């Protein structure tokens, strides 16, 4: 754990303010759920809660099935990180922070499909080998929870309507799973 040097007092209602710099760095937005952990030595730890994390085993199976069906690199993300990947070694993408571009695609609440002449958008911060071919946001009860995406590499042909429909269907399916 890293000390920030920032000290905050608890107000009379038991609230503490997380400084803007930390919220921006950790991508914590208004309304984001935080999970609270305590340690025996008095530490209180706040961790961003990912409801998609509860589906990681299920997401792994979905990614594997989509990869075997389409022969495309397939990922499922939550709002911050890649939670499941199939088609490349997991260490390359799993648990890495998603790119700002993918975050914007999810915020747009529409399926994104790269056009043939378009430059590829990165999937994770600092990664240039893989780009977003198709990304479908997972939206449950009005909240954006993550995305289902097919990735491409440089020189690979653009993905088609079949992959677009599959990503959309799986994103809707996962959103229904989150509601139940």
C-alpha positions in Angstrom: 0.0 0.0 0.0 1.3 3.5 -0.9 0.8 6.5 1.3 -0.5 9.6 -0.4 0.3 12.1 2.4 -3.3 13.4 2.2 -5.2 13.5 5.5 -9.0 14.0 5.7 -11.3 14.3 8.7 -14.6 12.5 9.2 -17.5 14.9 9.4 -20.3 14.8 11.9 -22.3 12.5 9.6 -19.5 10.0 9.4 -18.4 11.0 5.8 -15.0 11.4 4.4 -14.1 13.1 1.1 -11.9 11.2 -1.3 -9.7 13.9 -2.9 -10.4 14.8 -6.6 -6.8 13.9 -7.6 -7.3 10.3 -6.2 -10.7 10.0 -7.8 -9.4 11.0 -11.2 -6.3 8.8 -11.0 -8.4 5.8 -9.8 -11.3 6.6 -12.2 -13.8 6.8 -9.4 -16.9 8.6 -10.5 -19.9 9.9 -8.6 -22.2 7.0 -7.9 -19.5 4.3 -8.3 -19.8 1.5 -5.7 -16.9 1.0 -3.3 -16.2 -2.1 -1.3 -14.9 -1.5 2.2 -12.3 -3.8 3.8 -10.8 -3.6 7.3 -7.5 -5.0 8.7 -6.8 -6.0 12.2 -4.3 -3.2 12.6 -7.0 -0.5 12.0 -6.6 0.0 8.3 -9.7 0.7 6.3 -9.4 0.0 2.6 -11.8 1.2 -0.1 -11.8 -0.8 -3.4 -13.8 -0.1 -6.5 -16.5 -2.8 -6.6 -17.0 -4.5 -9.9 -20.3 -6.5 -10.3 -18.8 -8.0 -13.5 -16.0 -9.5 -11.4 -18.6 -11.9 -9.9 -19.1 -13.2 -13.5 -15.5 -13.8 -14.3 -15.7 -17.6 -14.6 -18.8 -17.2 -16.8 -17.1 -14.5 -18.8 -14.1 -16.8 -19.4 -16.5 -19.5 -20.8 -18.2 -16.9 -23.0 -14.9 -15.6 -24.4 -13.7 -19.1 -25.1 -16.9 -19.9 -27.0 -16.9 -16.7 -29.0 -13.2 -17.2 -29.9 -13.8 -20.8 -31.1 -16.9 -19.6 -33.1 -15.3 -16.5 -34.7 -11.6 -17.2 -34.4 -11.3 -13.6 -33.1 -9.5 -12.5 -29.9 -12.4 -11.9 -27.4 -12.5 -10.0 -24.2 -15.0 -9.0 -21.5 -14.3 -5.9 -19.4 -15.8 -4.2 -16.5 -15.7 -0.4 -16.4 -12.0 -0.3 -15.6 -10.2 -3.5 -16.5 -10.1 -6.6 -18.7 -11.7 -9.3 -16.7 -11.6 -12.1 -19.3 -9.6 -12.8 -22.5 -9.4 -15.6 -24.9 -7.3 -16.0 -28.1 -4.0 -14.5 -26.8 -2.0 -15.3 -23.6 -3.9 -13.9 -20.6 -0.9 -12.0 -19.2 -1.0 -9.7 -22.3 -4.4 -8.2 -21.5 -6.0 -9.7 -18.4 -6.4 -7.4 -15.4 -5.0 -4.4 -17.4 -6.7 -1.0 -17.3 -8.9 -0.3 -20.3 -8.1 2.6 -22.6 -9.8 5.9 -22.5 -11.1 5.2 -26.0 -12.9 2.1 -24.8 -14.3 4.0 -21.9 -15.7 6.6 -24.3 -17.2 3.9 -26.4 -19.0 2.4 -23.4 -20.2 5.9 -22.3 -21.6 6.4 -25.8 -23.9 3.3 -25.1 -23.6 2.2 -28.8 -21.9 -0.8 -30.4 -18.7 0.4 -32.0 -17.4 -1.3 -35.2 -14.1 -0.1 -36.7 -14.4 1.0 -40.3 -11.9 -0.3 -42.9 -10.0 3.0 -43.3 -10.1 3.9 -39.6 -7.1 3.8 -37.3 -7.4 1.1 -34.7 -8.3 2.2 -31.2 -6.2 0.7 -28.3 -7.9 -1.7 -25.9 -5.8 -1.1 -22.9 -3.5 1.7 -21.7 -0.1 1.5 -23.3 -0.9 -1.5 -25.5 -0.5 -1.1 -29.3 -0.5 -4.6 -30.6 -4.3 -5.1 -30.3 -7.0 -2.7 -31.2 -10.8 -2.7 -30.9 -12.6 -4.3 -33.9 -16.0 -4.3 -32.3 -17.1 -3.3 -28.8 -20.6 -3.6 -27.3 -21.3 -2.0 -23.9 -23.0 -4.1 -21.2 -25.8 -2.0 -19.8 -27.9 -3.2 -16.9 -30.8 -1.2 -15.4 -29.3 1.9 -17.0 -25.8 1.5 -15.6 -22.8 0.8 -17.8 -21.1 -2.3 -16.4 -18.5 -3.1 -19.0 -18.2 -4.4 -22.6 -17.8 -7.4 -24.8 -15.2 -6.8 -27.6 -13.5 -8.5 -30.5 -9.9 -7.4 -31.1 -7.9 -7.1 -34.2 -4.2 -6.8 -34.9 -2.5 -4.6 -37.5 -3.2 -5.7 -41.0 -6.1 -7.9 -40.1 -9.3 -7.4 -42.1 -12.2 -5.5 -40.5 -14.8 -7.6 -38.7 -18.2 -8.1 -40.1 -21.9 -8.0 -39.3 -21.8 -11.5 -37.7 -19.2 -10.5 -35.1 -21.2 -7.2 -34.5 -24.4 -9.2 -33.8 -22.6 -11.7 -31.6 -21.0 -9.0 -29.5 -24.4 -7.2 -29.1 -26.2 -10.4 -28.2 -23.6 -11.4 -25.6 -23.6 -7.9 -24.1 -27.4 -8.0 -23.8 -27.2 -11.6 -22.3 -24.6 -10.5 -19.7 -26.7 -7.5 -18.8 -29.7 -9.8 -18.2 -27.5 -12.0 -16.0 -26.5 -9.0 -13.9 -30.2 -8.1 -13.4 -31.1 -11.5 -12.0 
